[in-house]
Amino acid sequence: MAVTTAPQQPTAVRRRKKQGTTGELPKKIGASAIMWLLAAVYGFPVLWFLLSSLKPAGELFSYPLTFFPKNPTIKGFTQAWTSFDVAKYFVNTLIVSVSATVLTIVASAACGYALAKYKNWWVKAFALCILATTMLPGEVILAPLFLVVRDLGMYNSLSAVVVPAVITATGTFMFRQFFLTVPNDLLEAARIDGASELATLFRIMLPLSRPIMLTLAIFSFQWRWNDYIWPLIVLNDPSKYTLQIGVATIVGAENVNWSVLLGASVLSMIPLVALYLVFQKYVMNADISAGLKD
């Protein structure tokens, strides 16, 4: 009985593969070292900031400076939450950010769907006008936007912060570019089954665009949470201040309570960090092409 053996690779081929594997190892080590170095460079100030929020006011400017707090305390956090009414600012900002994010996703998806699937010349012209607004600095439209808000009777209310933030050219463009990749046959099948345009949008297009929707949700929430200039212009009542304005009020004209300021700043970062940690896996692992194969 004949015994067959698997053909062996020539010695030269095995040598080249071994050299290629050996040559890639220094590149991987170098790339990892650079990434760890960048992480340390960017992470060191953040870690110093977090540890400084646990220091008493007298220890912040003691000489020599210390990296770790000698007497850790959360007094700055508690004073910021109670004495400076950060809790109220926190709730106001949460209301503004969540409502603006939800409305932005719905409006951007509807507008992007119309611009992507309706074939009229004026739709294309309207899309160009929307994209043109991205070239304008936000400060240019502050004055006319304020006049519109004032004439509509929304001045000094949270709606004055939410409503102008609903329509964004970035969100509309993101949804439009995604909906252009969706086959028209899928929409025609839904229309043949009797689905209306709204049903097609909410039951077919939005589920397919979940990665875009989650990405825009993260961006929109971050924009509204960190917004400072526009709420400062349209809000006059301290009880309606957002968190960024409230943190700025801690800075006095002659004296600054740095422990309270650092504590309030750390508290303002917690929702953004939590939002990123919760939704990043959905954005990174989502199959953008799901349901798009013919």
N, C-alpha and C positions, 0 to 999 in steps of 0.2 A: 504494500500500500504506500503510495507516494505521499510524502508530507510536504506541503507548500508553506513557505515562509513569507511573511510580509516584506515587500521591498523596502530596503533601507535607503535613507536619504544619503546622498554623497557627503563626504567629509567636508567639502568646501561650503555646502549649503548649511550644514549644522554649525560650522564655524561662524558664518555670517549672521545666523540667527542669534548665536550666543553673544557675538560682538554687539549686535543691535540692542539686545536686552541690557547688556552691561552699559552701553552708551546712553540709554534712556534713564538709567538710575540717577546719575548726577543732575540731569535736567529736572526730574521730579523732586529731588531733594532741594535744588535751588529754588524752584517755584514754590514749594511749601515753605521754605525759609522766608521768602519775600512776602508771602501772604501772612505768615505769623508776625513778621516785622510790621507790616501795615496795620494788622489788627492791634498790635501793642501801641503803635503811634496814635491811632484813632481812639483806642479804648482807654488809654491812660488818663486823658482829661476827663472823660466821662466817669471813670472810677473815682478820681479825685473829687469830682463834683458830688457824687453820691455819698462818699465818705465824709465830705465837709458838711453835708446836711445833717449829719449825726453829731457834729461838734457843738459845744456851747459857744455863745457869742464871743466870750473872752479868749477862747482857744483858737479861733479862726485866724487871728493876726498875731499870735504869739511867735516869738523868735527864739530859736530857729523853727521854721515851719515843720509840721509833722504830717506825714501821709495818713496814718491811722489815728482815729480819735482816741485820746487818752481817757476821757470820761464820756463814753457814748450816751446820747440822750435823744429822745424824740420830742422834746419840748417845742422845737421849732415847728414840727408837724402839727402838734395839738393846738398851738397858738394860732397858726395860720388857718386851721380848720374852724376854729371857734371865734377868736378875737377879731380876725380880719374878714369874717364872713365868707371864707373861701368855699364853704359848703354850698352857699346860695349861688355863687358864681359857677361852681361846678355843675349844679343842676341846670342853670340857664344855658351853659355851653353845651351840655348833653342834649337838651331839647333842640337847640339850634342845629347841632351837628347831625343828629339822627334824622330829624325831619328834612333837613336840606339834602342829606344823602339819599334818602328814599325818593324824594321828588326828583332829584337830579337823575337817578337811574331810570325812572319811568319816563321822564321827559326826553332824556338823551336817547333811550331805546326807541321811543316812538318816532322821534325826529330822524334818527339814523335809519330806521326801517323805511320811512317814506323816501328819504334821499337815495337809498340804495335800490329800491324795488319799483319806484314810480318813474317811468320813462317820459318825462316832459322837459322841454327846453328850459322852462322857468324853474323847475326843480334843480337842474344843474347850475343855473345862475344863482339860485338861493344858496346852494352848497358852497359856491365860490365866495359869496358874501359872508357866510358863516366862518369859513376858513380865513378870510381877510381880517376878521376881528382879532385873531390870534397875534397879528402883527402890531396891534395897538397896546401900549402900556396901560395897565389898569388905572393909573392915576389920571389918564386923559378923560375917562368917562365918569369920574367921581362926582364932578359938579352936576352934569345933567342927570345922573342917576339919583343924586340927592334931591333934585327938584322934583323928579317923578315920584319918589317915595313920599316927599312932603305933601305934594298935591293929592296923592291918594289917601292921605290921612294915616299913614303907617309910621310916621316919625315917633321915635321914643317907644318902640315896641319891638318884640323879638321877631315879629313878621317882617320888619324892615331889614333884618339881617338875613332871614331865610329866603324870601321871595327873589331878590336879585341874584342869589347864588344858585338858583335852580337850573337855569339854562347855561351850559358851558360848551364852548366850541370843541374843547378837547374830548369831552364825553361823547358828543354827537359824532365827531370824526372817528372815534374808536369803534362805536357801534356800526357806523356806516361801512367802514372798511371790513368789519367782520361779516356783516350781512351780505356784502357783495360776493362772498365766497359760498354762500348758501345756494344750492341749486334751485332754480325757479320751478323745476318739476315738483319739488316738495310743496311749494306754495300752491301750485295749480291743483295738486291732489287734495289739499285741504279745502280749497274753494269748491272743488267738485263735490266734496262731502258736505258742503253747506256751511262751512266755517266762515264767520265774518272776519273782517280785517283785525278787529281787536282780539278775537279768539285766536287767530293765527299768530298775532304778535305775542300774546301772553302764554299760549299753550304750546307753541312750537319754537318761535324765534328766541324768546327769553331763556327757556331751558337750554337751548343749544349754546347760547352766549354766556353761560355761567362764568367762564374764566374772565371774560371782559367785564361782566357785571361785578364780580368780586374785586377785580383790580380797580375799577372806577370807584367802588365803594370805599376802598382803602384810601385812595387819593382824595376823594371828596370829603371824607370824614377828617382827614388830616388837614386839608385846606381850611375847613370851617373851624376846626378846633384851634388852630394856630392863628386864625385871622385876628388882626388887631386894628388896622387902620379904619376899615369900614364900620365895625361896631362902635369905635370911638367917635365916629362922625354922627351916626344916627341914634345913638343911645345917650340920654341925658340923666336918666334916673339911676342912682347907684344900685337900687334893688334889682335892676335889669341888666347890670353889667355882665359881660362874659368873663371867662377865667383870665384871659390875657390882659384885659383892662384891670381886673381885680388885682392881679399880681403886680401890675405897674403902679397901682395906688399904694402898695406897701413901701415903695421908695419915696421917702419924705423929702422935703426941700432942704432940710438941714441935717437930718439924721436918718440912717438906714439900719433897720434891724436885719442884719445879714442872716442870722439863723432862721428867722421866719421867712425871709425871702427865698432862701435855698429850700426850705421845707415845702413852701408853696410851689416852687418850680418843679420839684421832684413829683409832687402830687399831680401836677398838670401833665407830666409825661406818662403816667401809669396807663391811662386808657389807650394811648397810641401804641405803646409797647405791647399791651395785651391784645389789641386788635391785630397787630402784625403777627404775633405768635399764633393766634387762633386761625387766621385765614391764609397764611403764607403757604401752607401745605396744599390747600385747595387750588391756589393759583399756580403753584409750581408743578403739581401733579395732574392738573386737569388735562383731559384730552381735548384740545381745541378743535380737532377735526372730527369729533364724535358726531355721527349721524349725517356726515356730509358726503359719504361715498355713494355713488350711484349703484 
